[in-house]
Amino acid sequence: MNLQKQEKTVLKIIPVMLAFFAMGFVDLVGIATNYVKADFDLSDTVANLFPSMVFFWFLIFSVPTGMLMNRIGRRKTVLLSLAVTVAALLIPVLNYSFVSMLLSFSLLGIGNTLMQVSINPLLSNIIKGDKLASSLTLGQFVKAIASFIAPFIAAWAAANLGDWKYLFPIFMVVAVLATLLLGFTHIKEEDMAAGRTSSTFLQCFSLLGDKVILLSFLGIMCHVGIDVGVNVTAPKILMERLDMPLADAGFATSLYFLFRTIGCFTGAFVLARFSSKKFFAVSVVLMVLSMAGLLIFDSLTLIYISIALVGLGNSNIFPIILSKAMLYKPEKKNEVSALMIMGLFGGTVFPLLMGVVTDAMSSQTGALIVLSVGVVYLIFLSFKLKEDNS
């Protein structure tokens, strides 16, 4: 009987994990921004509008998505997110221009907002209790695979098919498959079955008055800001310091996501057995070492090592903070998830600041200074996690 239950759980997890993979498509914005910048001869400030447009929508749609999820359910919200993602990936296939790419990245951000808010609580309907953090990390591992392969697919398509933009239809096929599989999967949603009512905007935002929720929200902002910032900036560092062409420098983005993927895979096992607070502290130490290395070194090998360290360090920050927040307020999972995902707005704030400071200093050191501020906050948060002892 237990074996049958495990098999049913696995069958439910598979389409959810494929949706996590589709969630990773948002990270193609890093390598795509570098190609778009080259194609349209843009400055850093203007080019960084693209990742900012993706993550801007987390500020606007996260809380409304939490309210929508209370009405139509988590699975249907994930399905809606996949449909929007398909539309976003279709636009560059039909038309490639500055405006159409802004529209595509905006839809990619809206679809990702819908997905990020709904997929984590949906997974909590399948996986319970103290195993949730490791399961969320497994989802992040699957997501990171998509993030990792995006630059390789773009480079392969440019070299073999004559156009890096074939990345979009390739990912679109996977998004369609994820939609079909999840569409035919039944997942019982206890909160919906209990007939819970939809929260208001005020009720959702009032949760930020709680110290733990507020600190967690700011932690998510810094985590995503660092994630998007490294994604966009790593190739630029190599081009600036070593005069590497974009096709070669793009490997820096893949290297970041490779080690982020390794970190997620490792974290899925470590978090199932050891204290998340200690693991969080170790992760932050790796990020401190990384920022120091990126600011100091000019050697290709040492820069690669620094990028690898930030990939490892930043890989498990999100699931630790998110699971802590959702388990802290289990009766408000949808609302807490919405607020935490709104923190992904950090992916808008950081690139904009990085672009402005970089152009002002005429050096990627400006971007690294902004990233270092985010790391400093995570150092602070690691001590607060220990103080809260929860």
N, C-alpha and C positions, 0 to 999 in steps of 0.2 A: 504493500500500500504506500509506504514511504517512497519506494522507487518510482511508482506511478506519479506521485505528487512532485517528485524532483524532475521527472520528465516533462510534466505539464509546465513547471516553472521555467525550465530551459526553453521550451517552445515559446513561452511568452517573452522571455528575455531576448531571444534572437532578433525579432523585429525591432525591439526597443534599442538594442545595441546598433542595429543598422541605421536607426534614426540618429543615434549618437554620432555615427560615422558621417552622416549627412550634415550634422551640426558642424563638423570640422571644415566644411566647405567655406565657412566664413573666413577662415584663416588664409584662403587664397588671396585675400586682399593685400597681404604683405608683398608677395612676389608680383602680383598684378599691378600694384601701385608703381613698382619700379619700372615695369614694362610700359605702363601708360605714361609715366613721367618722360621716358625716353621717346615714346611715339609722338607725344604732343609738346615736347621740349618745355616742361614745366619747372618752376622753382620748387624748393622743398616745402615751402609754406602752402603753395597751391596743390602740389601732389599729395600732401598729407590730408587734404580735404577728403580724399577717397576713403581711407580707413576711418576718418572722423564721421563721414556720412553713414558708414555701416553701424557704428556704435552709438551714434546720436539717438537712434530710435529706441535704444534700451531705456533712455530717460523718459521718453514719451509714452511708450506702449507697455512697459513692464507691469505697472499696477493695473491698467485696464485689462491686460491679459489675465492677471490673477482673478479679476472679477468675472471675466468671460469664462474662465475655467470653472468657476463655481457654478455657472449656469449650464454649460454644455458638456462639461467633463474634461478630464485630462487627456484621454486618448484622442478625442475629437479635436482638441486644441493642437496636439502634436500633428495630426493629419492636416489641419489647416496650415500649420507652419511649413510642412513639406510641400504643399501646393504652392505657397508663396515662393519658396526656395526654387522650385522648378521654373516658375515664371522669371525669377531673377536671373537664372542661368541661361534662359532662352533669349533674353534681350541682346547680349553681345553676339549671338549667332545671327540674329536678324539685322542688327545695325551696330556699327562700332564708331562712336564719336565721343567727344568729351561729355556731352549732355547725356547720351544713352548710358555711358558707364556710371555716371552719377546716379541715374535712375536704377540701374542694375544693382549697384552697391547699396542703395537705399532699400530696395526690396529684399536684398540679401540680409540686411540688418533687421528689417521688420520680421522676416521669416525666422531669423535666428532668435529674436526676442521672444516670439511666440513659443519656439521650441525650448529655449533655455528655461523659461518660466514653468512650462508644463511637464517636461520630460523627467525632471528630477523627482517631483512629487509622484508622477506616474510610476517610476521605478520603486518608490517607497511603498506602492500598493502590491508589489511583487516580493520585495526584499524587506525584511523587518528588522527593527532594533539596532543592535550594535554592529551588525554586518552592513549597515547602510553606507557608512563612509567608504569601506573597501569596494562596495558595489558601484558607488558614484565614481570612485577612482578608476574602476574597470571601464566605466563609460567614458571617462576622460582619456583613458588609454586608447580606446577605439577611435574617439574623436581625433586624438593626436596622430593616428595613422594617416587620416585624410590630410591633416595639416602638413605632415611630413612629406607625403608624396606629391603634393600640389606643385612645388617648384620643379621637381623632376619631370612631371608630366608636361609642364609648360616648356621646359628646356628641350625635352624630347620632341614635342610637337613642333617647336620652332625649327629644330634641326632636321627632322624627318618628314614633317608634313608642311613645312614652310610657314607655319603660323602658330604662335604660342596660344592663341585664343581657342584652339581645339580642346583646351582644358575644360571649357565651359560645357560643351555637349557631352563629354565623357562623364563629368560629374552629374549632369542632368539625368542621364540614364540610371545612375545609382539612386538618385533621389526619387525617381518614379518607382523603382523596385521597392524602396523602403516604404513608400506610400501604399503600394499594393499589399505588401506583407502585413503591415500594421493594420490596414483596413480590414483584413480577414482574421485578426486576432482579438479575442475577447479577454478583457482584463477587468476584474471586478474592482470598482472604486468605492471603498467603504464610506468615505465622506459623502459621496454623492448618494449612496444608498441610504445614508442616515438622514437625507433630506436637508442638508445644511443650506442656509440662506446666503445670498451673495453679500459680501462686505461692501462698505462704502469707501470712497477715496479717503475720507477722514480717518476711518478705522484702520485702513492699511498704513497710512503715513504716521498715525499716532504710535505705531510700533517703534518708530525711530526714536521715541522718547525713552525707550529702554536702552540702558548703557551697552549691554551685550549686543543687541541688534544693531545699534549705531556703529559700534567699533567694528563689527563684522561687515557692515555695509561699506565702510571706508576701506577695510582690508580688501574686499572684492574689487573696489575701484583701483587700488594700487596694483593688485595682482594682474588685472586685465590691462591696465595701462602699461605695465612692464612687458606683458606678453605681446601686445600689439606693437609697442615701441621697439622691442628687440627684433620682432618679425620684420618690421619696415627698415630699421636702422642698420642691422648687421651687414647686409650687402654694401650699404653706403660707406661703412667704416673701411671695408676692404678696398673699395674703389678709391676712397680718399687717400688712404695711407699707403696702399701698395699698387695703385693704378691698374687694378684688375678690371677686365670687361664685365658687364652685367651678367652675361651667360655663365661666367665662372664664379662671380661673387654671389650669385643666387644660391650657391651651395651652402652659404652661411645660414640662410633661412632653414634649409633642410636639416642642417646639422643641429640647429636649435631645436627643431621639432623631433629629430631623432632622439636626442637625449631627454626631451620632454616626454616622448613616448616610452623610453626606457624607464624614466622616473615614475610614470603612471603605472606601468606594468609592475614594477617593484613595489610601489606604494600599495597596490591592490592587495598584496600579501602581507606587507609590513603592518599596514593599518588594521588588518584583521587580528593581529597578535600583540601589537605594542601600543604604547601611549601616543595619541595623536599630538599632544602638546609637545612632547620631546621631538617627535618627527618634524613638527612645524619649526621648532627652533633650529634643528640641523639644516633644514631646507633654507632658512633665512641666512645662516652662516655661509652656505654655498653661494648665495646671491651676493652677499657682501664681497666675497673673494672675487666673484665674477666682475662686479662693477669696478673694483680696484684694478683688475687685470685689463679691462677694456679701456680704462682711462690712461693706463701707464704704457702698455706694450705696443710695439710696432711690428713684432715678429708674427708671421702668418700662423705658425704653430701655437704660439701663446694666445693669440686672438681666438683661434679655434677652441683652445682649451677653456678660455673665459666664456665663450658662447655656450659650450657644452655644460659648464657649471651653472649658468643661469637657467638653461633648459632643465637640468636636474632639479635645481632648487625651486623653480616656479611650478613644477609639474603637479604637486599635491596641495598647494596652497588653497585652491578653489574648493575641492571636495571637503577638506578639513573644516574650512570656515562655514561652508554651506550646511554640512551635516550637523555641525555644532549648533548653528542657528535654528535649523528645522527641529532638532531634537529638544532644543531649549524651549520652543513654543510649539509642541506637537499638535495642539488643537488649532493652530493657525498656519499650517504648512503651506497652503496656497498663497496666503498673504506674505509670509516670510520669504518664500521662494521668489515672489514677485519683487519684493524690495531688494533681495540679494542680487537678482538679475538686473535690476535697475542700476546696480553698482557697476555693471559692465559699461556704463556710460564713461567710465575711466578710459575706455578705449577711444573715446572722442577727445577728452580733455588732454591726455598725455601727448598724442601725436601733434595736436595743434600747438601746444606749448613747446614741444620739441622742435617743430618746424620753425617757429618764430625765433627761439633762442639759437638754433643752428644757423639760420640766415643772419642773425645779428652778430654772431661770432665767426661766421664763415668757416665753421668747423663742426663736425659731428660730436665734438666734445660737449657742445651745448645740449645735444640730445641726451648724452650720457649723464649730464648733471641733473636733468629733469628725472631720468630713470632712477638715479641714486636717491632722490627725495622719496620716491615710492618705497624703495628698499628700507630707508630709515624708518618709515612708518611701520613697516612689517616687523622691524626689530622691536619697536614699541609694543606692537600687538602681541608678539610672542611672550613678552613679560606679562601683559594683561591676561592672556590665556592661562598662564600659570597662577596668577593671583585669583582668577575666578574659580579655578579648580573644578571646572565642569566640562 
